[in-house]
Amino acid sequence: MKLCPSAEIQIPGSKSESNRLLILQSLYDRPFRIHNLSEAEDTQLMKKALESVSDEINIHHAGTAMRFLTAYFSINQGRKILLSGSHRMKQRPIGILVDALNALGTEISYTEKEGFPPLKIKGKKIKKNEISLESGVSSQFVSALLLIAPKLSNGLKINLKGEITSLPYIKMTIDILKKSGVEVEFEPRSIQVFHAPRLTARDWEVESDFSSASYFYSVAALAQNPKISIGNFKPKSLQGDSAVIELYRKLFGVESEFIGNHIRLTKNTDFIPKSFEINLNDTPDLAQTIAVTAAGLQLKCQLNGLQTLKIKETDRLYALQNELQKIGVSAEITSNSISLTNFSETDKIPLIKTYNDHRMAMSFAPLCLLRELKIENPEVVNKSYPGFWQDFENCFLDGFDF
């Protein structure tokens, strides 16, 4: 399969940025407009939930929506909501966030298993203004509290306990609040958000999604002569996964050149990839892409800081280990890491399971540059990137079997 030399891909809007803006927009009765809103199923489910007047809301697989809406509805005075999701969502813990909110004075209870959705939420006015929160399980618990904090009459101080995971996503939330006119003070172990009766009115242009862009970085790393243009991006991005630029340059020799608001991807032909060990605590959503890229290049590696991957759409460490084995890659996993240890040839065309996880489908797709493979349940990409297969196919002169 040959890489098209003039592929130009318009990456859709950031899901992370869009979801945060939708919550703020709804909390403050739409003081601004959002342009280039993410097309992701997760974002559309969030938008639909915020517009719903029903007392039962099902957000299916949308983990961000579950966390953000739990906090949002808890301060929506007089509103009673049953917030539920898919079978997998009912296995994803939310007790840390619920305990924090209830400690502040909200009224949230479980309808099935303690510590897990579905949730019965009765909106109340919160007067307490300080909470301690375990920050090593999910940064979205922190962001959920940050987003409602400026609406609280006394603001909110969050004391962070333990190792902070996915810190760039917390910083994204803080930056969005600040750009909206909210006063925020961020110390190493605490965040103080002050009450804001109103936001600074401004329209938002959502940047393209760097997590979605990572799959084209993988294509560039595995191709012989890549010339791919992706947009629309900002050199000073709010997104933590903009780290993909430096990671793919350092690990795989992929060069990024900003031309206006687009990034041109090429490969340094003098670069020789080597075995590596890296900590992805700040950017765990890049782990699958990096692991599969390394597998394609047959690079031994160890990816650490991945403790949150076990509570995502699937247990991503387990899923990676299983599917990499199908292409001849031996992988060892722990509770927070994956190591690629050995490589062998396989003749059988592998059917890659996706486990209802969008990132499993997209991270394995670039391997078609090196071998035949099939992706099970390809429509799972709708969760974050509905147009992925069309954009991916546009990179190539020949077809792709999925």
N, C-alpha and C positions, 0 to 999 in steps of 0.2 A: 504494500500500500504506500502510495507516494503522498507526501504532504503538499497541499496546494500552496504555492509560493506567495499568494496574495490574499490569504484568509484574513478577514476583518470581522471580529466578533463583538457585538454590542452586549456586554454582560448586563443582566437586569439589576435593578436597584437592590441595595443592601437590605437583607431581611432583618438584621439586627437593628440597624438604624431606623427602618420603617416601623418596626414593632414598638420601639421606644417613643417615636413621634406620635403614633396613633394613641397611645395611652395618655400622653400629655395633652394632645389635641382634645381628647374626650373629657379629661378632667377639668379643662378650662373652657369647655363649651366652644371649641373650634376657633381659637383666636388666630390661627394661621392655616395656610393651605400647604399640602404636601405634593410635590412634583416628583415624578419617577418613582412612585411607590412600588415596592417589591411586588412581583407577580406571584411570589411563592404561595403555595396552598396555606402554609402556616400564617402568613400575613393576611390572606383573605379570610381565614377563619377568625383571626383576631378582630378584623374590621367588622365582620358579620356579628360577632359576639357583642362588640361595643354598641352596635346599632340595634341589637335585639331588645325587645320588651318582654320576652318570655322569662318565666321563672325557672326554666331548665335549659342549660346550655351544654352542648357536647362539643369539645374542641378536638376530638379524635386523637391524632398523633402529635398535636402541636404542643411540645413541652414548654416553649417560651410563653405561649398563650396561657397555659395552665398556671404558671408561676405569676406572671404579671397580672392576670385577671383575678387571681386569688386576692392579691393586695388591693387591686382596684375596687372590686365589689365589696371588700370588707369595710371600706370607708364611705360607701354609697348609702347614705342614711335612709333607712326605711325599706331598702331593697332586699328581698329574700331570693336567693339563688341556689339551685343545685348545679354545681359545676362538675362535669364528668368528662370522660374521654374513652379512648380505645382500651382494649384488654392490656396492651403494653403500658399505656399511661397509668393504669391502675397498679402497675408494678414499680413505678418510678417514685421514689420517696419525696415527700413534700413536708414532712413533719417539722423540720428545722424552721421553715418559713412560717408555718401555721403556729408553732409555739411562740415565735417572735411576735407575730401579729396579736395573738391572744394575750400575750404578756403586756402588750400596749393597751389592751382593752377591747379588742374586736371579739366577735362571736362566730367562731368557725368550728364545726364538728365533722367527724367522719361518719359516712353512712355504711361503709363496709369494713375494710381493714384499717386498724389504727396506724396513722402515719402516712396513709396513701389516699389518693382520690378514689371515689368521688367525695366532694366536699359540700356540706350544707353551710351556706354563708348568710349571715344576717348583718346588713350594713349598719354601722354605728359611727358616732362621732368619737374621735380619739383625742384625748387631752394629754396623755403621757407623752414624753418627748425624748426618751432615751431607752436603748435596748442593746443587749449584747448578742452577737450572732456568730455561729461557727461558719467560717468563710472558706473552708477547704473542700466542701462538697459541690457547691454550684454557685458561680458568680451571679446567676440569675436570681437567687434568693436576695442577694444584696441589692441588685438593680431594681427588683420589684419594690423593695422598701424605699429606695432612693426616689423612684418615680412618683410615689404618693406623698413623699415627705413635704414638698413645698405647699401642699394643700392642707396639711395639718396646722391647726391654729397656733401651736407652739413649736412648729418645725420638728426636726428629729435628729438625734445624735446616735450613730450606729458604732458600737465598739466591736471591732473585728477580732475574733479569736482563731488561733491556729494559722496554718499556712494558707495564704490567699491564692486561690486558683483562678485562672483566666482573668488576671488583673486588668489587661487592656479593655475587656468588656465593661468592667466597672468604670474605668476611666472614660470610656465612650459615653456612658450614662451621665457622668459628671460633666463632661464637656457639653453635651446637649442641654443639660440643665442650665449651665452657665451662659451658653449662647442664647437661651430663652429668657435671661434676665434673673435667674435664681442665684442667690448667694450661697456658695458651697465652700467649706473649708475641709481639706483632705490632709490628715496627718497620717503617719505610717500605720497606726493601728486604730484610727477612728475617722469617721466622716460626719461632719456637721452640716445639715441642710436647714436653711432658715425659711420661715414661712414667706410665701410669695402670694399676695392676694390676686395678682394678675401676672401674665407673662408679657414680655416684650414682643409685640406683634411682628411677625416676619414670615415670609414664605420660605419653605425648605425645599432645596433640590437634593434629593437623596443620591448619594454616590453609588456607583456600581459596586457589586458585592465581591470582595476579595476572596472570600471562601469559595465562591463559584469560579472565580478566575483561576484558582489553584489547579484545576484539572487541565487547563490549557498550559500552565507551567509544566505539568507532568508530560503533556504531549511534546512540548519543546525539549524537555530533558531526554526523552526517548527517541526523538526523531534525528535524522542525519543532518538536515538542512532546514530548520524551522524558520519561517518568517510569518509570524502571527501578530496581528494588532488587536488589542482588546481595549474597550472603553466602557464608560467614562469614569476616570479616576482622578484623584487629587494627590499631588506629591506629598502633602501633609494630611494624611488620612486620619479619621477618627477610629478606623477599624483596626483591631488588634491583628487580624489576619493579613494586614498589609505586610507583615513580617515575611510573607511568602517571597517577596522580592529579594530580600537578603538571604533567606534560607536556600532558595534555589540557585542563587549565584554561588553561595559558599559551598553547598553540598554537591551540586550537579552542573555548575558552569553555565546556567541560563542567565543571559544578560537582559536587563530591562532598561529601555530608553523611553523617557516621556517625550511625546510629541503632541503638544497641546494637552488635551485631556485623555489621550490614548497612550497605551504602553505598547511598544514594539518589542516582541520577544525574539531573541536570537540565541545561538549557542556558541560559546567560546570553544573553538575547535582545538585549541591548545590545552584546554583544561582536562585533567585526568582525575575522574572521580575516585575517591578512596573510601575505605571503611570508616564509619563514624559512630559517635555516641552523642546524643543531644537530648536536652531537657525541653519538653513541649508543654510545660505546666501553664504557660501563658497562652498557648495557641493549640489546644487539644484537637480542634476541628481540622487541623492540617495533618494529623497523625496518619490517617488512612491513606491520604494522597502521597505523603512522603514514604510510607512503608511500601506501597505498591510501586512507586517509582524506583526505589532502591531494589526491590525484587526484580523489576524488569532489567535493571543494570547489573544484577547479581552482585550487589554490594552488601557485605555483612554490616549490620548496624544494630544499635540499641536505642530505642526511643523511650525516654523516661518521663515522669510527671503526668501519667495518663490515668490517674485514679478516677477521673470523672467519666471515662469512656464506658465503664460498666453500667452506668445508669442512663445512657442515652437511648435512642430509638431501639437499639438492641445492645447486648454486651459486645461492644465493638472489638475488644481484644480477642474474645473467643471467636467472633465471626471472622476477623482477619486471619487468625491462626488456621481455621478450617479452610477458608477459601484460598489462601496462599499455598496450602498443601496441594491443592488441585493443579497448580502450575509448577510443582516440583520444588517448592520452597519450604524448608523446615523452619518453624518459628517457635520460640519459647515465650510464654507469657507469665507475668506475675500479676499482683493486684494493681500495679501502676506502671507496667512496662511491657514492651514487646521487643524481642531480639530475633533478627534474621540470622540463622547460623549455618545453613547449608543449602546448596542449589543442585538440582538434578534435572535431566531432560524428561519430558512427558510427551507422548504422541497423541494421547486422547484429547479431543477438543473439550475443554472444561466448561461446565455450566456453572456460572458464578451465582450463588444464592445471595439475595440482598437483605433478607431478614426484615423486610419492611423498612429498610434504612436507605434513604436517598444517597448518603455519602458512600455506601458500599458500591452502589451501581456506578456512580460517577468516577470514583477513584480507580476502579478496575478497567474502565472503558479504554484509557490510553494504551493498555497492553495490546490492543489490536494492531498496533504498529509492529509488534514483534511476533505475534502468533495469532491463530484463530481462537476465538472464545465466544461464548454466548452469555448474555446477562439475563437472569431470571427476573420476571416482574419489572421490566424497564420503566413502567409508568410511575414507579415509586419516586422518581426524580421530581414529580410535581410538587412534592413537599417544599422544595426550596428553589427549583429551577425548571419550570415547565417546558421551556424551549431548549433544554440542554441537548437532546438528541439531534435536533435540527442544526443547532450551532456546531455541535461536534462533527456532524456529517459534512458540514460546509468546509471543514478543514481538509477534506480528503477528495481526491479525484475518483476513487472507487467507492463502492458501497460498504456498508458495515452491517454485519448480521447481529441483531439483538432481538 
